[in-house]
Amino acid sequence: MKIQAFVTDEAGNTIHAKPEIIEIDTSADGDDRDLKIILDNPDGIYNNDEINTKSFSIFGADTDIESVIVTLTRVSDNTSQDFELSKPSWNVSKDIFKDFDGDIEISVKVTDIEGNTASAVREIITIDKTADVDSDFSVTLNSVDKTVNKVESSSLPIKLLGVDTDIKSIDAYFYHKDKPDTKFEINVFKNEDGVWVVDDINASNLDDGQIVIEAVAIDIAGNSVLSEIDEFTLDTKADQPLSISFPSDIEADGYLQDEEYNLTSTTARISLALDAEVDDLLYVHDSISDIEESYSLTEQDINNGYVDFELSSPADNQVLTVRSYLVDSAGNTSETTTGNIERDTEADRGQALRVDIPEDLEKVGLEEQDTLLFSLFGVDNDIKDDGIKVTFIDSEDNSVPGTAVKNEDGFWVIKGGISTLKDGDVTIEVIAEDTAGNTVINDDAIINKDIQADFTGDFLLAVDDDHLVNENESNNVQYDFENLDSRVDKIKIVVSDSTGKSTTMKEGPVVLFNDDKYFDISTFNDGEITFSITLYDEHGNKRDFVETITLDKTVSVDFRLDVASDTGFESDDNKTNDTTPTFSGTTDTDGKVELTINGKTYKNITVNENTGNWSFTIPDSDAITTDGIYDVDVYVEDKAGNTNNDSVTIDLETTPPEDFINTGILDEDDTGSSKSDEITSERMPTFSGSVEEGSRVTLYIGGKQYPASVTGGVWEVTVTSPLATNKTHLYKVIAEDIYGNTSVLEQQELTIDTKAPDITSSITPSDDKLVIDSRTNDTTPSFGGTVSDKNDVVSVKMYFDDNGVEKEINVAFTAGTNEWSADWPFDALAHGNYSYKLVVEDVAGNSDSYDFNFSVDVRAEVTVDFRSDTGTASPKVENITNIEQPSIGGTGDLNSTITLSYKNDSGDDVTQTVPVNAEGNWSYTITDPLAEGNNTVTVTLIDPFGNEDVQELNFTLDTTPPAELGYALEEDTGSDDDDFVTTNPKVEVSHLESDAFWEYSLDAGATWAIGQGTFFNLSDGTYASEQVQLRQTDKAGNIAVSKLPPITIDNTVEQLNYELEEDTGSNLNDKVTSNPTIEVSNLEPGAFWQYSVDAGETWQTGQGTSFTLSEDVYVTDQIQIRHTDKAGNSVVTLLPEITIDNTVANLTYSLREDTGEDTSDNVTSNPTIDIDNLEAGATWEYSLDAGKTWIPGQDTSFDVPEGEYEANEIQIRHTDKAGNSVVTLLPEITISSY
């Protein structure tokens, strides 16, 4: 603003002041831009993921704004939080909503540099952090039975529970628990009634096991929630097949023999598969009764693994067939299993079993004996393929097996060889066994073997009577024949040993054996050597006989100094201190042993004939008396004459270790008062000493032994297991040299003392003073006590704690006793608690400290607390109560008595006596009636030393409850002023009592919230009678409750929906129409609606569900609809641009050229007709057949074919963009080129 001023004097002179320009700023929104809150989410809904990334912006802030305050208010409890934005950008933090939930009101207040303020229109948003408010969203199999069989698995019903109303989509899946990565989608959709529906699922293609069902729901805010997971057991496979057996069939061959047969019944055992379960149904059918029975399995059956059934036994040669199957709890049926058992009593039901012996084989010679073949007749069909046993038996009962097989024609034949049997009759025995186990033996079948010649001849070996041949003899074993029959034509000699080595030594005519009658058998293995001799005549008949000898080419020898005599460190070092040592060894069981030592030979040493072991000890009479090294020789000879020898060298030493000394434990381990007293507190000490180089030293103490280390003649060993404490240990040390000689140091002593002596202490008061426990009224007390072992004590020291400074007090012992005493050397002590310690040290170096406490008591002390304070102050310091029998208590000196004094409600004095307990506490509940108002209790304590202390307790008794709170809605905006229906959530509270506080409850008193000021806000909703309650609590804790009537808080109303009754424009959604009716919907019950056609300047009350517009073009937001509910909430719906157009002008026309005689006769040779008056956005058409058909017009003209057209035959139609159309009828027109 520009300010100008001038003055005019009486003479009319005028002077002007210098103009000034000022700015008048009365608004913080001076540029007339609306201050607005622009939400990042236009729908006003923010989910859990968006509250950290999206918020809102502030639009329309003036440039002179100095501060911007954003206030977020929780609608539910009206609590709010302010946020001050930073200039100049005034940006709102993207995570401003992170600590909020539910409906939030956003308000913005700006202040300019002049102090003017402006506020934006408030916005209410919804922060929705969860898609499952009640945490009860679940998807389950819609069946009580959670086991599904094969039949059921192809169509399983599923149900959803706990779906919140704001859920917009649900994805559901099912999958095998062992294959969570392979999921199958479940079809979930919302039906026309708005109910979520789930299609049945098909799980028949899944493997048996646990099937999981889960779902994910997403609400309109974008939050997602995973349902509670459900599982069911898919069991589409029946139990594994059963097996059937018959326990009486001992041979398990499928047949009942006589010993297996029971005439009355036969047991069939049904063995259960591992997956069989209790209550599965077992079905059994047998062929004899032809009845099928069912049986429910028990737990005992499952434990046994089988079920036995008693069935009728089959008759002779009859088959019992048993069929069985199992049906499990899911309804699956196992495969049927069949078992058979037959009563078969004969293995020879037809003709007799016999061997057919042809005439030419009744006598068997050399050529036939190994290739015998006979036919076998009378074999029943049920004889097992391997059930025929054939045996050839000679007259001496020697036998060889034969075989029975079917030939290529399917007939049984017998094959065999009898070359190893004796000449004479040979019996062919055939035993046949059928599949039932029955057997049959053939009739007699005998053949005669005759292949052995009867000629004579003896084979002689030139060996000793014992038939032993040693190594020297083995290459020249002499032989000869005597009395050789002249019929012998050829001789064969084969030599073999026990390992299987065999050689034909000689074979040929008899003359071949007349020279060089010896064999070299040196290459054969020791043991029995067999000479097999065969004599042949010219016909091939033979005589066999054998001779045997024993070949022994070696004798073994092995010996050593016996372990018992090898006393050195190593068990095989041949060092000993044994003057009559023992030697042991092994040789052949037939060996003879001689041992030579120290120039003497000992013969005929005994050898164990079974093992070849021997042992020999030098007799005491031949003891070796001189230490030194000796050679020992052993000579061995066996029965066959083989010899061998061996020798060892031994080292004899009998002198024990020298210079063996124990110097005891190390000085650093001897903690005693003397380094040589062998008294210590060290439980694992180290011992040391000296010994002969190369010796071993071992310490034996505490029931254990410890090897010492020896270096340069010095040994040292540390005890590694702690020794027993407070005990004198006897120990020994043993030294051993490399020959096993030892020196022993016995009866060594070591005392382990790890505990300092115990000590007692007490106060010794003066004659006129007292001591009670550790309390005394003596301010210069004396002390005394005892130690547990006066002989071990080295010193006792006493230290008094003077406020953290230790002062030593001299301690004296009473001669000849274990008593000590100490007099107080300092100034008299004041009332209080004190401590001192005694330090005791013994001869083992153990030291311990003992702490003692005492009190000097020269005054009494008592405290009193009021323990029934029901006041509302925190902390409770007002001593006010509404309890008519309050409790008091406190602390006091031990062993004291307390006297309580107070007045009752009649003014009479009351006196009570109360003891102090062992913890120094006391308490009392007043039982006498007290007067309302102020009360006083006097507490008097006298301690055992006669000291006295008096305290008073003042408190107020108030049992009168406060007045009930008054209440009123700040504004009842409903249709009735007192219907408690309002858009204003504020409830005002009155009748507040001084020093009282108040609370409110929204759940009928289940929970309470502290009230602030004189009002509280209710969240949007309907509250039942007494659901909202007020509670006033006075300073004494007395309570009064007010219960409110039904209240409805409604501060939201939905926008109305609108729709053109008919959009007749060229585009069905272009809001251009010739129909002026607009329909409205979404009207709330009890609400009313209005509409405005001047951008909200004036409003008309709506009727029904529609209103009519006048013909016009209405710009955006010019048409508005306002919806007002019964609580007074209103919301305006802004409509887009709408055009109501129900008229269109006729098109005008003219011939382009009227060439007729008259320029207006409509006769022309030019076929073009021009049109005009075409409305913008409109279309036009023309018809040449009186409107029957229409041709779209182009541009502003059309051509008419040559001819004569009657009036109205040519027509022009004009259609605007609102769909209105008008037809122009043309007069008679003639188009002619002539």
NUMITOR-889477 format. One record per residue (C-alpha): x, y, z. Coordinates in steps of 0.001 Angstrom, whole numbers, plus 500000, padded with zeros to 6 digits. Last residue first. Example, Ala and Ser with C-alpha at 12.3 -4.5 7.8 and 13.67 -1.06 7.14 Angstrom:
BEGIN
513670498940507140 512300495500507800 
REM end
This chain:
BEGIN
471174466873427959 473343466230431020 470321465792433283 469906465957437074 466332466793438032 465308467764441554 461907467686443308 462225469250446763 464747468210449468 463801466934452924 466165467873455793 466458465239458498 467419465982462104 469675464028464509 470648464221468198 473439461787469098 475282464126471443 478033464457468809 475521465949466357 473660464001463655 472439465846460412 470454463802457895 470000464928454249 467112463627452086 466554463089448344 463252461403447618 461454464131449592 460106465689446329 460616463435443341 463992462846441827 464574462843438051 467799461304436863 471570461647436619 473393460429439752 473614462858442693 476958464150443856 477706465135447465 478928468253449201 480444469663452433 483317467241453349 482161463662452985 478641462403453640 477905458900454826 475300457179452525 471894456278453891 469329453717452867 465558453821453121 465476457540453673 463470458605450591 465596456597448168 468513458984447418 469661459293451038 472300461598452515 474448461479455590 475937463968458072 478274463893461076 478650466336463981 481804467441465761 481175471070464916 477636471575463606 477135471615459807 475191474766458728 475957474108455023 475486471589452218 476488471685448524 474729469537445877 476825468376442940 475210466719439876 475753469669437490 473361469324434473 470690471131436358 466961471394437044 466135472735440484 463789475323438982 465527478191440760 467789479510438043 464922479104435604 465758477631432236 467801475036434011 471551475274434744 471186475475438561 474815475212439667 476154474000442996 472672473097443897 471977474358447382 471608472860450891 470977473850454486 471394471349457354 468721471399459988 469867472397463492 470463469903466350 468740469708469731 469071467471472854 472540468465474083 473559467867477692 477380468029477850 479234466854480923 482710467857482131 483743465758485089 481686465393488282 482923466335491747 481613464170494606 481157466040497875 481247464432501290 479092465085504297 479070463947507867 475987465073509785 475566461911511838 472515460991509734 474654460939506620 475201463818504163 476143463066500504 476859466079498262 476836465830494471 478673468372492320 478230469663488748 480572472527487919 483547470315488906 484660470001485234 482683472239482892 478962471838482199 477860472268478576 474127472979478479 470680471469478157 469199471455481628 470150468651483988 467850466087485555 468277464315488942 468435460679490027 468115458221492948 464983459369494748 464911463089495347 467951465311495653 467901468553497615 469189471478495575 472417473236496401 473836476685495667 477398477889495180 478722474338494950 480213474507491448 477064476016489938 475089472875489035 474733471672492633 473321468405493917 471952467266497227 471793463981499191 470160462596502292 471309459917504762 469187457463506784 470569454477504918 473780455433503002 473372456253499306 475809454229497172 473967455336493972 473191458393491796 471590458506488315 472017461465486006 469106462275483615 469593464852480799 469515462315477935 470960463970474778 474368462905475793 478052463817475915 479889462260478847 482556460855476472 482206457294477773 480028455683475123 481910457591472451 479761459058469672 477547460482472359 474353458904473602 475576458267477147 472365457065478773 471317457265482435 474562459075483010 476241457590486059 476996458704489604 478478457152492737 478028458934496027 481050459430498195 481241457452501408 480577459014504787 483034459296507620 482879460931511001 480492458509512728 480718458205516493 477686456341517839 477006456273521578 474850453898523662 474449455208527264 477433455906529545 478356454201532813 479872456343535578 482169454679538153 483232456053541575 486507454957543252 488262455583546583 492085455596546250 492732458160549004 493571460880546449 490232460332544736 489665457905541856 487102458797539175 486056456151536648 484232456735533377 482579454002531285 481945453382527580 480510449914526956 477700450822529377 475132450781526521 476737449669523301 479355451723521421 479012452277517654 482108453257515706 484630455968514840 487132456256517662 486215458123520801 488008461217522025 488549462286525647 487635465373527644 488368467416530757 492167467449530916 493770464042530391 492111460693531179 494172457596531949 493035454579529927 491186451617531399 490757447933530502 487921445468531155 485601448279532264 482890447866529635 485390447774526746 485888451484525946 487147452459529391 487855455955530730 490041457184533526 490002459987536094 492334461509538633 491573463067542006 493447465908543719 490337468156543457 487204466290542312 486167466324538660 482406466922538331 482705467160534515 483899465177531469 483471466176527810 483280463516525105 485040464439521809 484490462238518744 482493464886516800 480590463234513970 477691462570516266 474974460179517351 474258460497521073 470524460850520345 470353464075522367 470187466734519658 468214464467517323 469280464237513661 472791463638514819 475392466347515337 475584466007519121 478505468300519886 480890468225522844 479133465044523912 478373465159527622 479665463546530826 479406463874534587 481768461969536844 480376460100539848 481119461809543149 484133460666545206 484102457673547558 484248458265551376 486744455932553117 489373458548554100 491800457692556954 494731460141557136 498171459268558543 500620460436561203 503366458093562505 505394459032565611 508803457738566721 510335457059570191 513770455504570940 515017453973574228 518330452366575361 518093449848578177 520776447458576879 518142444969575759 516509447630573508 513518449823574443 511342450827571442 508362453295571522 506025453845568519 503301456545568807 500448456190566265 498597459353565098 495319459657563139 493959462418560860 490561462013559200 487886459379559762 488169457896563235 489713454481563764 488059451188564688 490467448853566588 492181446210564461 495385448035563583 497700445652561719 501233445378563147 504750444805561775 508324444375563055 511704443814561395 515212443187562796 515729439912560940 515239437859564120 511856439499564757 511134442690566741 508229442093569121 504946444123569239 503137445414572363 499785447228571926 498263450267573687 494893451871572824 493779455229574217 490040455978573915 488853458726571556 485779456822570410 487242456229566920 490306454613568516 493333456477569881 496973455404569431 499927453846571328 502333451138570104 504985449576572375 507990447881570758 510125445195572419 513783444572571595 515789441405570980 517159442926567768 517040446699567320 514169447930565207 512771448051561703 509399449048560310 505721448263560357 502214449637559883 499045447998558565 495678449692558061 492328448441559432 489794450825557834 491588450843554486 490799454059552590 494330455321553062 496495458454553206 500140458521554246 500978461204551643 504337459775550515 503299457089548046 505731457705545215 503607458366543288 500460459977544680 497199458078544239 496737457226547869 496145453670549014 498856453839551690 498481450644553684 502111450077554670 502823453222556741 506438452873557800 508030453153561268 511718453130562212 513328452206565554 516790452805566935 518088452471570527 521418453936571644 524718452650573077 525088449556570897 528619448778569806 528331446180567114 530515443264566165 531837441668563003 534490438997562503 536657438057559495 539058435104559525 542274435152557448 544239432067556627 547906431167556353 549513427847555619 553320427923555861 553534424349557067 554438425618560599 551093427442560894 549873431015560168 546713432642561608 545355436075560545 542476437419562651 540134440043561204 538182442985562548 534786444553561934 532642447326563347 528964448389563440 527818451511565250 527644453543568479 531038455155569125 534154453283570177 536410454375573038 539929455323571967 542469452619571137 544265449709572827 541368447276573261 542786444179574962 543598440917573102 543355437284574168 544458433818573047 543693430305574247 545379427093573032 546716426374576493 550046425911578277 550699429644578639 547796431914577671 548608433421574279 548714437197573647 547514439214570608 548564442857569999 546061444878567951 546993445988564419 545162448894562794 543794448521559280 542414451712557689 539087451382555837 537029453265558414 539015451795561328 539118448082560460 540868446355563403 543644443863562623 544603440873564830 547671438678564292 548196435045565303 551619433370564742 553447430075564333 550562427772565175 551152424054564727 551424423225568453 548377425333569345 546073423289567203 542433424490566848 543019428053568027 540981429581570878 539237432860571711 539546436331573153 538546439962572762 538388443020575036 535829445806574662 536418449542574960 532924450962574095 531135448222576063 527430448315575092 527821445034573318 526496443258570234 527934440054568714 525362437744570350 524318439777573372 527251441161575343 526661443280578436 528644445788580468 529182446287584203 532041443805584560 533790444873581355 533004442945578202 534896439977576661 533890439814572999 534309436547571082 536752434882568691 537380431391567394 540329430151565320 540848427316562889 544420426288562093 545669426807558503 544900424024556107 547190422549553466 549396420210555536 551045417399553568 553630415595555708 556330413501553986 558003410419555442 560469407815554050 560016404325555414 562046402420552765 564914403353550370 565239400314548061 568129399214545815 567404396984542794 569176394633540354 567230394295537093 570302394056534838 569963397640533533 569967398979537097 566899399478539315 566439402205541972 563428402063544328 562055405000546345 559690404561549268 556807406485550805 555030407008554096 552588409956553934 551793412201556903 548285413657556486 546556417016556397 545796416710552687 545753413610550507 548275413824547677 547400415511544364 548069413204541391 551103414301539319 553874413728541927 557094415066540390 560269412967539920 563980413798539837 567099411637539509 570713412789539301 573436410453537960 573995412510534811 570248412602533998 567621410300535505 563910411120535095 561711409515537713 558895407012537243 555888407666539517 554040404964541439 550630405305543085 549079404319546417 549884407722547938 553599407294547360 555911404931545448 558740406737543593 560553404871540808 564220405220539750 565814403544536692 569551403214536433 571827404331533584 574220406312535836 574211405155539470 571887407225541641 571391410699543120 568403412482544656 565185414355543879 561500414677544869 558990417159543325 555831418103545213 552197417635544106 550172418509547230 552306421541548164 551315422494551712 554632421237553012 556379419460555882 559542417543555018 561347419258557918 564410420086555810 563501423507554403 562295424598557851 559177426779558530 557281424623556067 556691425451552398 558999422714551114 558171422809547370 560800425455546558 563354423481548568 562843420362546449 561417417292548138 563644414634549721 567457414184549239 567054410481548412 570429408715547792 571551405718545654 575367405747545314 575439402179543880 572881400145541939 572682396421542937 575535393944541997 574358390698540284 575467391199536642 575306388432533948 575412389220530189 574091386432527892 575276385236524459 573128382998522234 573748379785520194 572045377476517651 572417373899516378 570926371393513887 570831367616513226 568776365155511079 569008361515512245 565415360487511489 564615360560515194 565707364190515524 569045365730516598 569427369148518323 572556371005519662 572244374173521806 575142376542522658 575253379313525369 578078381871525385 578687383789528660 579459387448529463 580397388447533030 579536388261536712 581113385259538499 579157382833540636 577263380942537955 575088378343539715 576034374730538881 574769373244542134 571667375408541817 570845373561538577 570776375594535344 567121375768534202 565881374062531008 562772374552528867 561384372691525847 558584373171523293 558097370584520472 554328370957520732 552929367440521174 555996365468522239 557082368211524643 560904368007524652 562820366984527795 566524367832527887 568496364630527279 571887366300527661 573432369182529702 576910370248528612 579330372147530925 582023374654529991 580144377753531240 577155376785529115 576295373822526804 572727372673526020 571709369289524415 568259368708522874 566747365525521283 564091366048518593 560982363933517973 558546366862518513 560669369013516254 562307371972518016 561258374854520311 562979377018522898 563564377865526546 566552378831528717 566395379357532478 569133381162534417 570738379876537588 572814382955538518 569864385262537596 571027388921537382 570243389036533678 570907390825530378 569878388909527241 568371392143525702 565081390391524803 562652391605527488 564273395061527558 565170396694530870 567154393621531855 565799390734533933 565887388094531139 565453385137533539 561651385052533461 561674385856529750 563760382740529090 567189383279527530 566550382150523970 565904379114521771 565142378012518183 566030374693516519 564319372927513646 565043369387512273 565091368729508535 564702365990505856 561936363814507330 560182361569504742 557854358965506229 557225355743504272 554184354237502553 553433351203500371 550445350775498097 548566348005496209 546744347684492918 546221344553490787 545308344872487162 543468343330484267 544572344920481033 544480341761479046 548280341417478963 548420341479482682 548794344728484668 550463345376488045 549763348754489712 551961350209492469 551094353374494419 554074354561496561 552889357057499180 555217359480501007 554042360671504458 555637363867505672 558334366192504441 557737367559500972 559026365820497890 562183367011496100 564430364501497916 562395361582496568 565138360061494388 564052356463493654 566049353233493538 566166349953491566 568450350995488797 568008347730486795 565311344971486623 562378347404486561 562367348012482815 562177344252482244 558652344306483690 557258346441480896 556631350137481480 556035352864484055 558430354510486513 558378357489488861 554937358730487959 554969361928490040 552495363352492571 552475366511494763 549185366524496661 550514368076499876 550657364695501626 553254363334499208 552927361281495980 554907358514494175 553402356589491199 554728353176490117 553376351420486995 554186347834486016 553488345885482838 553115342195481741 552500340425484985 551457336881484042 554746335498485331 553742336402488860 556332338494490794 557457336563493866 559637339498495003 559963343005493636 562703345492494671 563221349013496128 566107351291497210 565564354961498282 568589356923497072 567965360722497053 566105360762500393 568800359020502413 570834362112503373 567713364117504096 566173361510506355 563983358491505551 561816356938508257 560019353597507681 560380352699511375 561780349318510376 564469351044508388 564226351332504606 564909349055501584 561444349206500025 559784345884498856 556956345378496350 555372341902496439 553842339843493534 550892337540492938 548213337231490203 544524337391490902 543568340193488461 540878342674489568 538121343626487082 534987341682488131 532104343851489236 528704342157489516 525404344033489283 522522344120491753 519143345922491751 516705345145494587 513443347092494419 513669350830494685 513283352913497809 510433355417498347 510314358768500131 507577361211501180 508778364787501595 505698366407500113 507627367366496963 508469363719496386 511596361932497544 513214359019495579 515800356652497104 517771354461494652 520223351797495821 522337349952493224 523982346976494917 527460345851493808 528322342164493868 532003341347493563 535150343352492970 535750346137495444 534656349695494743 536905352526493527 536166351902489829 532433352041490468 531249354772488074 527813356362487741 524760357310485711 521080356567486308 518352357470483812 514927359148484154 512955359733480942 512276363182479441 513359362329475903 516531364415476294 517477362395479353 516217363108482855 518841362816485545 519806360446488370 523378360557489653 525663358068491343 527316358142494731 530097355792495811 529915353165498509 532060350779500553 529752348405502410 532262345513502169 530078343766499583 529980346880497380 527455349744497474 526514352033494529 524273354969495724 521661357028493847 519612359821495505 516542361122493682 514900364350494933 516795366891492834 513986367294490314 511471366578493072 509204363543492596 505684364818491971 505328363009488615 506012359586490137 509157357659489100 508282353984488298 511200353314485968 514925354143486027 517103353301482974 520742352411483576 524094353902482497 527567352861483823 530567354690482363 533344354191484965 533130350380485369 532484349600481688 536069349129480438 537325347303483497 534492344799483629 530909344882484819 528752341745484853 524951342316484831 525762345024482347 525304342954479154 521925341700480415 520432345153480739 519724346402484264 516419348368484589 516334350057488006 512974349945489803 510429352240491571 507127350378491822 504202351447489613 501869354316490596 501407356198493897 505015356042494923 505847359135497042 502764358722499212 501117360714502029 500599364178500466 498378366509502582 498864369742500679 499387373339501868 498723376408499750 499075380168500341 497516383054498419 498071386809498892 495548389428497784 497063392837497128 496345395440499754 493139397466500020 493131401175500835 490261402345503067 492299404954504978 492240402759508080 493861399907506136 492165396980504316 494264393777504331 494207390704502072 494117386918502507 493659383741500455 494177380219501874 494231377067499735 494145373620501413 495187370871498939 493981367242499287 496237364148499018 494870362836502307 492217365201503678 492975368834504280 492792370223507835 490003372632508760 491313376061509705 492740377593512908 493882381160512146 497151382679513419 497900386429513172 501412387838512552 503922390536513452 503736389721517155 503805393423518129 501217394247515462 499017391354516616 499334392542520234 498221396028519178 495104394499517729 494118393851514098 490427393720513263 489359390361511741 487259389549508708 486195386015507615 485710384609504124 484034381197503932 484751378398501398 485097375962504334 487761373929502489 489098376619500208 490026379082502957 489267382838502994 490900385447505282 490236389224505490 492330391409507842 490834394802508763 493293397468510001 492361398379513599 496044398610514735 498463399211511882 500214397254509103 503188399119507624 505732396426508535 503754393781506614 501830391190508582 502462387449508549 499221385439508194 499807382093509892 497465379251508846 497065376621511573 495677373240510516 492793371548512261 491318368237513396 493521365556511748 496749367234512721 499613366473510311 503276367392510750 504517363931511846 502517362340509033 503855364797506483 501991367981505580 503281369477502349 504246372990501213 507997372429501651 508452374480504810 510065371414506466 508185372144509673 504854372568507893 502979372789511208 503652376528511227 501723377027507940 502703380158506037 500937383094504409 502594386375503454 500856389748503355 501183392259500571 502285395766501613 499553397915503102 497546399879500583 498972402936498955 496943406076498800 497801407391502244 498005411169502146 498279412477505702 496979415979506277 498657419239507125 497424422765507785 499533425908507798 498255429048509531 497950431560506783 500712433762505479 499872437459505492 500368440162502879 499963443880503129 499157445677499857 496746448184501392 493818446465499700 494737443253501498 496940440417500263 496316436859501481 498869434033501253 497696430444501625 499034427145502919 498209423452502660 500879420831503452 500688417164502492 502382414663504822 503153411333503198 502159409363500099 503569410658496841 501480413161494944 499445412394491805 496189411812493724 496301415223495382 493393416772493436 492095419910495131 488531421119495677 487880424742494694 487980427470497341 485314430178497647 485622433627499227 482186435173499736 481304438464498027 477825437274497060 478882437071493386 481677434649494328 485204435595495407 487920433292494109 490489430701495202 491864428042492809 494582426060494587 498027426167493004 500370423188493232 503817423603494790 507090421820494042 509776423569496123 508425422141499377 509208418565498296 509370416537501545 506220418245502877 504376417461499663 502614420518498293 499416422557498465 498940426135497412 496716429139497998 496904432672496602 494336435091498017 493417438511496640 491616441691497751 491459441215501531 489762444185503218 487078442109504960 489634439956506778 489645436226505998 489546434263509295 488875430812507860 489251429271504419 487996425788503561 489296422982501353 487373419988499973 489470417093498574 488653415573495181 491231413155493708 492567412003497094 489312410471498337 489655407213496400 493369406921497161 492998407451500884 493130410656502930 493984410810506646 493215414071508458 489714412984509432 487779416027510641 487476417183507040 487515420534505288 491304420454504798 492490423754506163 493356427322505258 493970429806508034 493708433492508886 493227433852512641 495700436587513538 492769438945514319 494036441812512158 495279439606509323 496432441727506384 498697443740508614 500237447148508749 497231449205507588 497826452896507911 494584454639506978 494546458285506009 492462461258507162 493208464585505520 492703468002507055 492146471004504838 495310473031505157 495815475553507912 496865479189507897 498710481400510377 499798485006510469 502827485690512661 504316488349510401 507075485980509206 504479483466508114 503008480600510140 501828477325508575 499570474677510146 499173471235508607 496756468557509837 496907464847509107 494343462589510820 495496458963511223 493280455860511018 495155452733512058 498872452534512796 501655455002513536 505367454721514327 506553454555510678 504219457298509412 506907460018509110 509087457630507109 509155459643503871 510016462807505798 507917465808504704 509751468458502696 509265472092503716 511617473109500879 512822476331502530 512655475341505245 512664472395507626 509460470824508863 508297470721512486 506600467439513425 503873467277516079 502495464087517635 498907463304518532 496789461184520828 493086461253519947 492631457628521100 491427455839517949 491794458807515592 495533458879516076 496572462448515359 499513463450513162 500345467158513387 502554468845510790 503971472227511771 505342474553509086 507379477594510059 508476480972508599 506285481154505497 507138484218503439 507179482315500119 503601481156500563 502815477422501008 500456476117498285 501227472400498302 502404470229501175 503599466734500230 502703463290501565 504181460063503023 505820457163501219 509013455133501787 509003453925505405 505243453583505728 505071451856502334 506031448303503309 503483448097506121 500645449380503966 499427452909503330 495830453761502381 494839457327501493 493581456425498032 495829459102496521 498939457385497917 501677460014497909 499068462286499535 498881465983498568 497977468127501594 496737471489500397 497131475195501151 494746476732498598 496493479362496551 495090482742497357 498524484336497114 498165485585500658 497979482335502459 499648483400505698 497112486203505886 496969489706507322 499983491118505535 499786494847504947 502777495969502976 503983499547503135 504915502126500480 505802505626501664 505290508909499772 507520511897500691 505320514549502276 503450517047500145 503197520778500861 500199523016500154 499739526790500480 496139527827500761 496803530856502845 495312529140505832 497817526312505454 497460523092503448 499092519788504459 499965516743502406 500200512962502932 500695509925500655 500726506283501718 501220503551499088 500000500000500000 
REM end
